Amino acid sequence: MSTIETQAAEDAVRKQRRRNFSPGKIAAWAVMIAFLIVSLFPFYWMLRTALSTTRSLPSDPTSLLPVDFTWGAFQRVLGLGTQEQAIAEGGSGASVNFFLYLRNSVFYAGAVTLGQVFFCSMAAYAFARLRWPGRNVVFGLFLGALLVPPIFTGLPNFILIKNLGLLNTLPGMILPSFLMTPFAIFFLRQFFLGINREVEESAAIDGAGPWRTFFRIILPMSTAPITTLAILTFIGTWNDYFWPFLVGNTEQAKVLTVALGVFRSQTPAGSPDWAGLMAATLLTALPVLILFFAFARRIIDSIGYSGSK
């Protein structure tokens, strides 16, 4: 390589480096890092509080490190600590059956997820592919239901569950949202509209009816959006508080989000068990955080794909 060619290559490398480290890019990275820190700082503060002693927190409330470091809050949440130890660290001493509440949360969120995925996929296929009178009108009514705040339907659902004798039971919490939701139907319908009709026509030529076509062809082709819907439904149901608090407030029906209220109870000193509350909140949020980050890319891609139809 000649001297001129070598010099040209070096100039190109220097220009590329200048483009990579331009003031605009540096500013953009700085803003992004700042937003990241602001977003993650509450989680760090929760962890810092959970690793502190509740009695010691008021002595150094601005410390970025745990105050009087201890694992006692997590032990209280998991039921591994004694009542004397909890009171000594500033806890209320109330018993917490974490694994019972965890089981209830898994059953509640899992049952709602299975029901919605199954029934919403069939309803979405009917709106997307089947021809029947009033289809667009009914679908418009479903979309209109998205505008109704859940608080408006809470009282009618509560009265219905009470009349059925299902208060303070897991089935009573599951039933109102077990069949379908407008968002789930809209989400899957947008995907079904994008499937080539030639696939269904080929199945019809082979003698497959609507049910066989749906279960043997359409569902296997829709694994990605159905998985995404299942994850979103599970996370939303897991984080639900108002309805489980309204209907299932006994020990056998209580879920984790409602059980967090145990740590808000007053201690003899007159303050909530902040360390226990933060530890319980972290453990409650941990499963859905893992689930979301494991499938974050698929969720974003599926939502973008469905929204473009």
Helices and strands as residue ranges (DSSP letters): H 3-20, H 23-50, G 57-59, H 72-77, H 83-88, H 98-128, H 135-145, H 150-163, H 170-174, G 175-177, H 182-193, H 197-205, H 210-213, I 214-218, H 219-221, H 223-238, H 242-247, H 256-259, G 260-264, H 274-294, H 296-307
